[in-house]
Amino acid sequence: MTAYFVGIDVGTGSARAGVFDGAGRLRGSAKRPITIWHEAGHVVEQSSEQIWQAVCGSVREAVAEAGISASEVAGVGFDATCSLVAVKADGSPVAVGPSGDPARNIIVWMDHRAAGEAAEINAGDHEVLRYVGGRISPEMETPKLLWLKRNLPQSFAAADHFFDLADYLTWRATGSLSRSVCTVTCKWTYLAHEKRWDAAYFRDIGLAELADEDFARIGTDIVDPGSALGGGLLENAAHDLGLAAGTPVAASLIDAHAGGIGTLGAAGTDGKVHLESRLAYIFGTSACSMASNEAPVFVDGVWGPYYSAMVPGLWLTEGGQSAAGAAIDHLVTMHPAAAEAASKAKAAGLSLVGWLERQATELSPDPKEAVALARSIHVVPEFLGNRSPHADPEARAVIAGLGLENDISDLVSLYIAGLCGIGYGLRQLIETLAANGMRIDTIVASGGAAQSNLVRQILADTTNVPVAVTDTEEPVLLGAAMLGALASGRYPSLDAAMHAMSRFSEVFAPAGGQVAALHEKRYVAFERLQRAERDVRALFSGT
């Protein structure tokens, strides 16, 4: 009987499931929307129960589309955003925000309510900060936990478990309290290379309770991604998912890291895999960039190094931006022609950004020439700060070169300038890694915002690095499915699963020539505008 593997991905706006065979071919997929609540004070929340129901609906539909039976599913893998979940021992939710609604028990990764707590932590001399690029982010979990303790002490005390969302999902599926080394190392300050939490850090920052409890509420059994958990699917979880009880379930990954696993293992033209010279670039709502190395590399302003957090045995260095696809979405809605374009996009059955991409392609059939459409407009799209390489959560966007034009062609120019800004930010990261001895010769792109050839070519041209894509339309789901394949015993290691289930389909080479010269000038402009924004902020600091 043919074995199939289910990959489950919970992003910021939806839960998705994909069914793959052992060669990594997608046989069926489905998704369900999930609700997100935004409130003043940078509050962004979700519901773990609603997410679970969305996961279950997606899995049932994907399995039905694949035309297979539940008994043919040999393994299940999860990935999710790095959001904080608070629950009691019986799984009932605990309120985490000002609304007091226990159903809203997730502080979403992009929630920046704990910016003050993060600044406090960064003012201290904590050894663990060496492993997050020197500065902890308000996106990470210890600042959020400190905020919760200070502002909602009853909720902090009532929660029996604090999970990263991906670990919550595996607990819900199997009952196992094991945490993935990926989640706790990248977002909770676990020192995977020493296999320990730093109790002094938690006591110093004001979370002594967690250390005094020997970290029972945040994880005492830390396992590698892909490890088989418990006895597989519990009866009730299997019923919810429409799968067989006991089906192996793998320890999880953060969503971006699943994208890395789903793409980086493809063989190059020489038939070999060169993990250490590749950068996984997952371009979605946010952008995550991940490079692996045999030895730890400490880079100021870049997260990590994290041991075994993505590829077992390798050190992960992680950059990116908190808003990437979301930044482009926001950028284009600011233009006077946005309403007209949105109406045309709706009539064409496209998103606004998708419609603008089509317009740009019609105006410039050769994507290498599309940069000319940006004309005089320059964008530093840091609407939600700079995650790397500057680690500056207070940074904000800069838009220069706008005139009084209010037509769609000018909106297309703004869109292309925004994409270039995303690419120049990625170039900054790649140059920073190179200055620290990590040289990248291939960007492996995935994610919903990187699906078009126009975007892929602009990324290649703005960074001057070739951009490769794999032959699956769902690389993040594939990465999660690879975890399930490993947990089932189909492959002896995650490396083996990566190599067997992933292949490159196309490589986009940088344009060179006059196009490269234009990008070089625009990159200089990008960095000048970025510096100017910091200088202007400094003028008003303390006022």
C-alpha positions as CSV (number, residue, x, y, z in Angstrom):
1,M,0.0,0.0,0.0
2,T,1.3,3.4,-0.9
3,A,2.1,5.6,2.1
4,Y,1.1,9.3,2.2
5,F,2.2,12.1,4.5
6,V,0.1,15.1,5.7
7,G,1.7,18.4,6.2
8,I,-0.2,21.0,8.3
9,D,0.7,24.7,8.2
10,V,-0.8,27.4,10.4
11,G,0.1,30.8,9.1
12,T,-1.1,34.2,10.2
13,G,-4.3,34.2,8.2
14,S,-5.2,30.6,7.5
15,A,-4.6,26.9,8.3
16,R,-3.6,24.7,5.4
17,A,-3.1,21.0,4.9
18,G,-1.4,19.1,2.1
19,V,-1.2,15.4,1.3
20,F,2.1,14.2,-0.3
21,D,3.5,11.0,-1.5
22,G,7.0,9.7,-0.6
23,A,8.6,11.5,-3.5
24,G,7.2,14.8,-2.3
25,R,4.4,15.2,-4.9
26,L,1.3,17.0,-3.8
27,R,-1.8,14.9,-4.1
28,G,-4.4,17.1,-2.4
29,S,-4.6,20.4,-0.4
30,A,-7.1,22.6,1.4
31,K,-7.2,25.7,3.6
32,R,-9.5,27.4,6.1
33,P,-9.3,31.1,7.2
34,I,-8.6,31.9,10.8
35,T,-9.7,35.0,12.7
36,I,-7.2,37.6,13.9
37,W,-8.1,40.4,16.3
38,H,-6.2,43.7,16.3
39,E,-6.5,46.2,19.1
40,A,-4.8,49.4,20.2
41,G,-1.4,49.0,21.8
42,H,-0.1,46.7,19.1
43,V,-2.3,43.9,20.4
44,V,-2.8,41.0,17.9
45,E,-4.6,37.9,19.1
46,Q,-6.1,34.6,17.9
47,S,-8.0,31.5,19.2
48,S,-6.4,28.1,19.6
49,E,-9.7,26.4,19.4
50,Q,-10.7,28.1,16.2
51,I,-7.3,27.3,14.8
52,W,-7.7,23.6,15.7
53,Q,-11.1,23.5,14.0
54,A,-9.6,25.1,10.9
55,V,-6.8,22.5,10.9
56,C,-9.2,19.7,11.1
57,G,-11.4,21.0,8.3
58,S,-8.3,21.5,6.1
59,V,-7.0,17.9,6.7
60,R,-10.3,16.3,6.0
61,E,-10.8,18.2,2.8
62,A,-7.1,17.6,1.6
63,V,-7.4,13.8,2.3
64,A,-10.7,13.7,0.4
65,E,-9.2,15.6,-2.6
66,A,-6.2,13.2,-2.6
67,G,-8.7,10.4,-2.9
68,I,-7.0,8.3,-0.3
69,S,-8.2,6.6,2.9
70,A,-7.2,7.5,6.4
71,S,-5.3,4.3,6.8
72,E,-3.0,5.3,3.9
73,V,-1.7,8.3,5.9
74,A,1.5,7.1,7.4
75,G,2.7,10.3,9.2
76,V,1.6,13.8,10.1
77,G,3.8,16.9,10.6
78,F,2.8,20.4,11.9
79,D,4.3,23.9,11.5
80,A,3.0,27.2,12.7
81,T,3.7,30.8,13.4
82,C,5.8,31.5,16.5
83,S,2.8,32.7,18.5
84,L,2.3,32.2,22.3
85,V,-0.6,30.0,23.4
86,A,-1.9,29.9,27.0
87,V,-4.0,27.0,28.2
88,K,-4.9,25.1,31.4
89,A,-4.0,21.5,31.9
90,D,-7.3,20.3,30.4
91,G,-6.8,22.4,27.3
92,S,-9.2,25.2,28.2
93,P,-8.0,28.6,27.0
94,V,-6.7,31.4,29.2
95,A,-7.3,35.1,28.3
96,V,-4.1,36.9,27.2
97,G,-5.3,40.4,26.4
98,P,-7.3,43.4,27.6
99,S,-10.6,42.0,26.2
100,G,-10.6,39.3,29.0
101,D,-12.0,36.9,26.5
102,P,-10.5,33.4,27.2
103,A,-11.2,32.3,23.6
104,R,-8.6,34.8,22.5
105,N,-5.7,32.9,24.1
106,I,-2.9,33.4,21.6
107,I,-0.6,36.4,21.4
108,V,0.3,36.4,17.7
109,W,4.0,36.6,16.7
110,M,3.5,40.1,15.2
111,D,2.0,41.5,18.4
112,H,4.4,44.2,19.7
113,R,2.7,44.9,23.0
114,A,5.9,43.7,24.8
115,A,8.2,46.2,23.1
116,G,8.9,47.9,26.5
117,E,9.7,44.6,28.1
118,A,12.0,43.7,25.3
119,A,13.9,47.0,25.7
120,E,14.3,46.3,29.4
121,I,15.7,42.8,28.8
122,N,18.1,44.2,26.2
123,A,19.4,46.7,28.7
124,G,20.6,43.8,30.8
125,D,23.8,41.8,30.4
126,H,22.3,38.4,29.6
127,E,24.5,35.7,28.1
128,V,21.5,34.2,26.2
129,L,21.2,37.4,24.1
130,R,24.3,36.4,22.3
131,Y,22.1,33.7,20.6
132,V,19.5,36.2,19.3
133,G,21.8,38.6,17.5
134,G,22.5,40.6,20.7
135,R,18.9,41.9,21.1
136,I,15.7,40.1,21.9
137,S,12.7,41.0,19.8
138,P,9.2,41.8,21.1
139,E,8.1,39.0,18.7
140,M,9.8,36.4,21.0
141,E,8.1,34.7,23.9
142,T,10.0,35.8,27.1
143,P,9.1,39.5,26.6
144,K,5.5,38.5,26.0
145,L,5.4,36.3,29.1
146,L,6.8,39.2,31.2
147,W,4.1,41.5,29.8
148,L,1.5,38.9,30.7
149,K,2.7,38.5,34.2
150,R,2.8,42.3,34.8
151,N,-0.5,43.2,33.1
152,L,-2.7,40.1,33.6
153,P,-1.2,38.3,36.6
154,Q,-4.3,36.2,37.1
155,S,-3.9,34.8,33.6
156,F,-0.2,34.2,34.0
157,A,-0.9,32.3,37.2
158,A,-3.9,30.3,35.8
159,A,-2.0,29.0,32.7
160,D,-0.7,25.5,33.3
161,H,1.0,25.5,29.9
162,F,2.6,28.1,27.7
163,F,3.2,26.7,24.2
164,D,4.6,28.0,20.9
165,L,1.7,27.4,18.6
166,A,3.4,24.6,16.7
167,D,4.0,22.7,20.0
168,Y,0.4,23.4,21.1
169,L,-0.8,21.6,17.9
170,T,1.3,18.5,18.5
171,W,0.2,18.4,22.2
172,R,-3.5,18.7,21.0
173,A,-2.8,15.9,18.5
174,T,-0.9,13.5,20.8
175,G,-1.0,14.6,24.4
176,S,2.8,14.9,24.4
177,L,4.3,17.8,26.3
178,S,7.5,17.5,24.3
179,R,8.7,20.8,22.7
180,S,10.5,21.1,19.4
181,V,14.1,22.3,19.7
182,C,13.2,24.6,16.8
183,T,10.5,26.6,18.7
184,V,12.1,26.8,22.2
185,T,15.6,27.7,20.8
186,C,14.5,30.3,18.3
187,K,11.8,32.0,20.3
188,W,12.2,31.1,24.0
189,T,16.0,31.4,24.7
190,Y,16.6,27.6,25.2
191,L,20.3,26.8,24.7
192,A,20.1,23.8,22.5
193,H,23.8,23.3,22.2
194,E,24.0,22.9,26.0
195,K,20.6,21.2,26.3
196,R,19.4,23.6,29.0
197,W,17.4,26.7,30.0
198,D,19.3,29.5,31.6
199,A,17.6,29.8,35.0
200,A,19.6,33.0,35.9
201,Y,18.2,34.8,32.8
202,F,14.6,34.1,33.8
203,R,15.2,35.2,37.4
204,D,17.0,38.3,36.3
205,I,14.3,39.5,33.9
206,G,11.4,38.9,36.4
207,L,10.2,35.4,35.5
208,A,11.6,33.6,38.4
209,E,8.5,31.5,38.8
210,L,9.3,29.6,35.6
211,A,12.8,28.8,36.8
212,D,11.5,27.8,40.3
213,E,9.1,25.4,38.6
214,D,12.0,23.9,36.7
215,F,10.4,25.2,33.5
216,A,7.5,22.8,33.7
217,R,5.1,25.3,32.1
218,I,7.3,26.0,29.1
219,G,9.0,22.6,28.4
220,T,11.2,20.1,30.0
221,D,11.4,17.5,27.2
222,I,13.0,19.1,24.2
223,V,13.3,16.9,21.0
224,D,14.5,17.3,17.4
225,P,12.0,18.2,14.7
226,G,10.6,15.1,13.1
227,S,10.8,13.0,16.3
228,A,7.8,10.7,16.8
229,L,5.7,12.0,19.7
230,G,3.8,9.8,22.2
231,G,1.8,7.0,20.7
232,G,0.7,9.1,17.7
233,L,-2.7,10.6,17.2
234,L,-5.0,10.4,20.2
235,E,-8.5,8.9,19.6
236,N,-10.3,12.2,19.9
237,A,-7.7,14.1,17.8
238,A,-7.9,11.4,15.1
239,H,-11.7,11.7,15.1
240,D,-11.4,15.5,14.6
241,L,-8.9,15.2,11.8
242,G,-10.5,12.2,10.1
243,L,-7.4,10.1,10.4
244,A,-6.6,6.8,12.1
245,A,-5.7,6.8,15.8
246,G,-2.1,6.0,16.4
247,T,-0.9,7.6,13.2
248,P,2.7,8.9,13.9
249,V,2.9,12.6,14.6
250,A,6.2,14.5,14.4
251,A,7.7,17.2,16.5
252,S,7.1,20.4,14.8
253,L,8.8,23.4,13.2
254,I,8.1,27.1,13.0
255,D,6.4,27.8,9.7
256,A,9.3,29.6,8.0
257,H,11.7,26.8,9.1
258,A,9.4,24.3,7.5
259,G,9.7,26.3,4.3
260,G,13.5,25.9,4.7
261,I,13.3,22.2,5.1
262,G,10.9,21.9,2.2
263,T,13.3,23.7,-0.2
264,L,16.9,23.6,0.8
265,G,17.5,19.9,0.2
266,A,17.0,19.9,-3.5
267,A,20.1,18.8,-5.5
268,G,21.9,21.3,-7.6
269,T,23.1,20.8,-11.2
270,D,26.0,18.7,-9.9
271,G,23.6,16.4,-8.2
272,K,24.8,17.6,-4.7
273,V,23.2,19.5,-1.9
274,H,25.1,22.6,-0.7
275,L,23.2,23.6,2.4
276,E,25.8,26.0,3.8
277,S,25.9,28.3,0.7
278,R,22.1,28.5,0.4
279,L,19.7,30.9,2.0
280,A,16.1,29.8,2.5
281,Y,13.9,32.9,1.8
282,I,10.3,32.5,2.9
283,F,8.4,35.5,1.6
284,G,4.9,35.7,3.0
285,T,3.2,38.0,5.4
286,S,6.6,38.4,7.0
287,A,10.0,37.4,5.4
288,C,12.3,34.9,7.0
289,S,15.8,34.2,5.7
290,M,17.7,31.2,7.0
291,A,21.3,30.1,6.5
292,S,23.0,27.1,8.0
293,N,26.6,26.5,9.1
294,E,28.6,23.8,10.7
295,A,30.0,26.2,13.3
296,P,28.2,29.0,15.2
297,V,28.5,32.4,13.6
298,F,27.5,35.4,15.8
299,V,26.1,38.3,13.8
300,D,24.9,41.5,15.5
301,G,21.3,42.2,14.6
302,V,20.7,38.7,13.2
303,W,19.0,36.0,15.2
304,G,20.9,33.0,16.2
305,P,23.1,31.1,16.0
306,Y,20.6,28.4,17.0
307,Y,21.9,24.8,17.2
308,S,19.8,22.1,15.4
309,A,16.9,24.5,15.1
310,M,16.2,23.7,11.5
311,V,18.6,21.1,10.1
312,P,19.8,18.7,12.8
313,G,23.5,19.2,13.6
314,L,23.8,22.6,11.9
315,W,23.8,26.1,13.4
316,L,21.0,28.3,12.1
317,T,21.3,32.0,11.5
318,E,18.0,33.7,10.9
319,G,17.1,37.1,9.5
320,G,14.1,38.6,7.8
321,Q,11.5,41.3,8.3
322,S,8.4,41.4,10.4
323,A,6.4,42.8,7.5
324,A,7.1,41.8,4.0
325,G,4.1,40.7,2.0
326,A,2.1,42.6,4.6
327,A,4.2,45.7,3.9
328,I,3.5,45.5,0.2
329,D,-0.3,45.0,0.9
330,H,-0.3,48.0,3.1
331,L,1.8,50.1,0.7
332,V,-0.4,49.8,-2.3
333,T,-3.6,50.5,-0.4
334,M,-2.2,54.0,0.4
335,H,-2.3,55.2,-3.2
336,P,-5.2,57.3,-4.6
337,A,-5.8,54.7,-7.3
338,A,-6.0,51.8,-4.9
339,A,-9.9,51.7,-4.8
340,E,-10.1,51.7,-8.6
341,A,-7.5,49.0,-8.9
342,A,-9.1,46.9,-6.1
343,S,-12.4,47.0,-8.0
344,K,-10.7,45.9,-11.2
345,A,-8.9,43.2,-9.3
346,K,-12.1,41.9,-7.8
347,A,-13.7,41.7,-11.2
348,A,-10.7,39.7,-12.4
349,G,-10.9,37.4,-9.4
350,L,-7.5,38.5,-8.2
351,S,-6.1,40.1,-5.0
352,L,-5.0,43.8,-5.4
353,V,-1.4,42.8,-5.3
354,G,-2.0,39.9,-7.8
355,W,-3.7,42.3,-10.2
356,L,-0.8,44.8,-9.9
357,E,1.7,42.1,-10.6
358,R,-0.3,41.2,-13.8
359,Q,-0.4,44.9,-14.8
360,A,3.4,45.2,-14.3
361,T,4.0,42.1,-16.4
362,E,1.9,43.5,-19.2
363,L,3.8,46.8,-19.1
364,S,7.2,45.0,-18.9
365,P,7.0,41.5,-20.4
366,D,10.6,41.0,-19.5
367,P,10.7,40.9,-15.6
368,K,14.4,42.0,-15.7
369,E,13.3,45.3,-17.1
370,A,10.5,45.9,-14.6
371,V,12.6,48.0,-12.3
372,A,12.2,50.8,-14.8
373,L,8.5,51.0,-13.9
374,A,9.5,52.3,-10.4
375,R,10.6,55.5,-12.0
376,S,11.4,58.1,-9.4
377,I,9.8,56.3,-6.5
378,H,11.9,54.7,-3.7
379,V,10.5,52.7,-0.7
380,V,12.0,51.5,2.5
381,P,9.1,49.3,3.5
382,E,9.9,49.0,7.2
383,F,6.3,49.6,8.4
384,L,6.8,47.2,11.4
385,G,10.4,47.9,12.1
386,N,13.6,46.3,10.9
387,R,14.1,42.8,12.2
388,S,17.6,42.3,10.5
389,P,20.3,43.2,10.1
390,H,19.6,46.4,12.2
391,A,17.4,44.8,14.9
392,D,15.4,48.1,15.1
393,P,11.8,47.5,16.0
394,E,11.1,51.2,16.1
395,A,12.1,51.7,12.4
396,R,9.4,52.9,10.1
397,A,8.8,53.1,6.4
398,V,10.0,55.8,4.1
399,I,8.5,56.6,0.7
400,A,10.2,59.1,-1.5
401,G,9.6,60.5,-5.0
402,L,5.8,60.6,-5.1
403,G,4.1,63.3,-7.1
404,L,0.5,64.3,-7.6
405,E,-0.2,61.4,-10.0
406,N,-3.3,59.4,-9.1
407,D,-3.6,56.9,-11.9
408,I,-3.1,53.2,-11.9
409,S,0.3,53.4,-13.7
410,D,1.6,55.4,-10.8
411,L,0.3,52.7,-8.4
412,V,2.2,50.1,-10.4
413,S,5.3,52.2,-10.0
414,L,4.8,52.3,-6.2
415,Y,4.2,48.5,-6.2
416,I,7.5,47.8,-8.1
417,A,9.4,50.3,-5.9
418,G,8.1,48.4,-2.8
419,L,9.2,45.1,-4.2
420,C,12.6,46.6,-4.8
421,G,12.7,47.8,-1.3
422,I,12.0,44.3,0.0
423,G,14.9,43.0,-2.2
424,Y,17.3,45.7,-1.0
425,G,16.6,44.8,2.6
426,L,17.4,41.2,1.8
427,R,20.7,42.3,0.1
428,Q,21.6,44.1,3.4
429,L,21.2,40.8,5.2
430,I,23.2,38.8,2.7
431,E,26.1,41.4,2.8
432,T,26.1,41.3,6.6
433,L,26.3,37.5,6.5
434,A,29.2,37.6,4.0
435,A,31.1,40.1,6.2
436,N,30.9,37.5,8.9
437,G,32.1,34.6,6.8
438,M,28.8,33.2,5.5
439,R,28.8,33.5,1.8
440,I,25.5,32.8,0.0
441,D,25.5,31.8,-3.7
442,T,21.8,30.8,-4.0
443,I,18.6,32.1,-2.6
444,V,15.9,29.4,-2.4
445,A,12.6,31.3,-2.5
446,S,9.2,30.1,-1.3
447,G,6.1,31.5,0.4
448,G,2.9,33.0,-1.0
449,A,4.4,36.3,-1.9
450,A,7.2,34.7,-4.0
451,Q,5.0,32.8,-6.4
452,S,5.4,35.0,-9.4
453,N,8.3,35.1,-11.8
454,L,8.3,38.9,-11.6
455,V,8.9,38.8,-7.8
456,R,11.6,36.1,-8.2
457,Q,13.5,38.1,-10.8
458,I,13.3,41.3,-8.8
459,L,14.7,39.4,-5.8
460,A,17.6,38.1,-8.0
461,D,18.3,41.5,-9.5
462,T,18.1,43.5,-6.2
463,T,20.4,41.1,-4.3
464,N,22.6,40.1,-7.3
465,V,22.2,36.5,-6.2
466,P,20.5,33.7,-8.2
467,V,17.0,32.8,-7.0
468,A,16.0,29.1,-7.2
469,V,12.5,27.7,-6.8
470,T,11.5,24.1,-6.2
471,D,8.9,22.1,-8.2
472,T,6.3,22.1,-5.5
473,E,3.7,24.8,-5.2
474,E,3.5,24.2,-1.4
475,P,7.0,24.1,0.0
476,V,6.0,25.0,3.5
477,L,3.4,22.2,3.6
478,L,6.0,19.9,2.0
479,G,8.5,20.7,4.8
480,A,5.8,19.7,7.4
481,A,5.1,16.5,5.5
482,M,8.8,15.7,5.5
483,L,8.6,15.7,9.3
484,G,5.7,13.2,9.2
485,A,7.7,11.0,6.8
486,L,10.6,11.0,9.2
487,A,8.3,10.2,12.2
488,S,6.8,7.3,10.3
489,G,10.2,5.8,9.6
490,R,10.0,6.2,5.9
491,Y,13.4,8.0,5.9
492,P,16.3,7.5,8.4
493,S,17.0,11.2,8.8
494,L,15.6,14.6,8.0
495,D,18.4,15.2,5.5
496,A,17.4,12.1,3.7
497,A,13.8,13.2,3.5
498,M,14.8,16.6,2.3
499,H,16.9,15.2,-0.5
500,A,14.3,12.6,-1.6
501,M,11.2,14.8,-1.5
502,S,12.5,18.1,-3.1
503,R,13.8,19.2,-6.5
504,F,14.6,22.6,-8.1
505,S,12.5,23.5,-11.1
506,E,13.9,26.9,-12.1
507,V,16.7,29.3,-11.3
508,F,16.4,33.1,-11.9
509,A,19.8,34.6,-12.7
510,P,20.6,38.3,-11.9
511,A,20.2,40.5,-15.0
512,G,23.6,42.3,-15.0
513,G,24.4,45.2,-17.3
514,Q,22.4,48.4,-17.2
515,V,19.7,46.8,-15.0
516,A,22.3,45.9,-12.4
517,A,23.7,49.5,-12.6
518,L,20.3,50.9,-12.0
519,H,19.7,48.6,-9.0
520,E,23.1,49.6,-7.6
521,K,22.0,53.3,-7.6
522,R,18.6,52.5,-6.2
523,Y,20.3,50.5,-3.4
524,V,22.5,53.5,-2.5
525,A,19.3,55.6,-2.3
526,F,17.6,52.9,-0.2
527,E,20.4,53.0,2.4
528,R,20.5,56.8,2.5
529,L,16.7,57.0,3.1
530,Q,17.0,54.3,5.8
531,R,19.7,56.2,7.6
532,A,17.7,59.4,7.2
533,E,14.7,57.8,9.0
534,R,16.9,56.8,11.9
535,D,18.4,60.3,12.0
536,V,15.0,62.0,12.1
537,R,13.9,59.6,14.9
538,A,17.0,60.5,16.9
539,L,16.1,64.2,16.7
540,F,12.9,63.5,18.6
541,S,14.1,60.9,21.0
542,G,13.2,61.7,24.6
543,T,10.7,64.4,23.6
